[in-house]
């Protein structure tokens, strides 16, 4: 989305081992002020792919699930109807974040599980 000249704010958490990720996001033009650096390991996934293309994903949740709902609500408090909220199913509170659209009419459109559509690794 940054490459499409959008202002992108990333909300989430990394562990103390995640400074490299914060640095990379900043280099890409992403606002990382809403990423909390916690005293636990960062979450990560291991994707195993079989010869026939089938895959299995093993997740270590780490900091992804340590981020509190209060922090998420505070960070999302400033979203408006002109904003988009893209969610990925790797945290505990994505449903609560999506509910902001229901409980606060006129806020951002919610795009749950957009990762498959956006192909962010391209």
N, C-alpha and C positions, 0 to 999 in steps of 0.2 A: 504494500500500500504506500510505503514511503516513495517507491519508484514512480508511483502514479501521482506524485506531488501532494500527498495527503499528510496532514499532521498526525503522527502516530504516537500514542501514549501506551506503553506496555505496563500492565498491572500484574503483579505476581510476586514471587519470592524465589530467592536463590540462597544457597548456603554460603559460607565463607569461601568455599571452593569455586564460587560462581563469578568472581570478579572478571574473568576473561570474557564471560558472556555479556556482562554489563558493558565492558569496553567495546566489544564487537557491535552491540546494538547502538551505542553512541556513534560509532564510526559509520553506521548505516543511516543515521539521522533519526533514530527512535528516542523519544523522551523516556528516560528510565527513572525519573523521580519517584514514580509510584511502585517501583520494584524494591521490596524490602529485603535486606541482606540479613539472614537469620543465623543463629548459632547452631546449625544442624547441616547435614549434607544436602546438596542440591538434589532434586529429583532427576531421574533419568530413565530412559527406556532402552531396552536391548531388543532389536528386531532380528529374528532368525528367519531366513528365507530358504525354503526347500528348493530342490532342482526344478520342481514343477511350478514354482511361483507362489505356493502357499506360504503364509507367514504366521509366526507366533510372536507376540509382543509381551515381554516381561517388564513390568514397571516397578521401579523403586520410587515411592511417592515423595519422600524427603520433604524439602521446604515447600513443595506444592501444596501439601495438606496442612502445613503449620501456619499458614497465613490466616489470620483471624477474620471473621465476617465483618467485624467493626472496621477494620482497615479497608476492606473492599468497599463497604458502604460509604466510607468517607471519601475514598478515591473516586467513586462513581457519582458522588453528589453533584458534580458540576457538569454532567453530560446533558446535552440538549437535543432537540428534535433534529438538528442538523448533523448529529454524530451517529456513528455506527458502533455497535458493541459486538465484537467477534469473540466467541467463546470456544474453548477447547475443553473436552471432557477429561481434564487431568487434575482438577482441584476439588475441594469439598464444597465450594460455594457457588459454582456456576449457575445452579438453578436459582439461588437467591439473587444473583446478579441479573439474571434474565427476568426475574419477577419485577425488577424496577420498572420495566416497560408497562407492566400491568398495574402496579401500584402508583406509578407516577406518569399519568398520561402526558404526552408531549415530550417525552424523553427519547433517547436514542432508539433506533430500530435495532432489534436483536437478531444476530445471525448465529444460532448455535451450531457447533461442530463444523465450522466453515473450512477447516484445514484441508479437507479433501477437495474442496472447490478451489481454494486459493493456491494450492501447491506451493507452500512457502519456501521449500528448499530449491526451487527452480532458480 
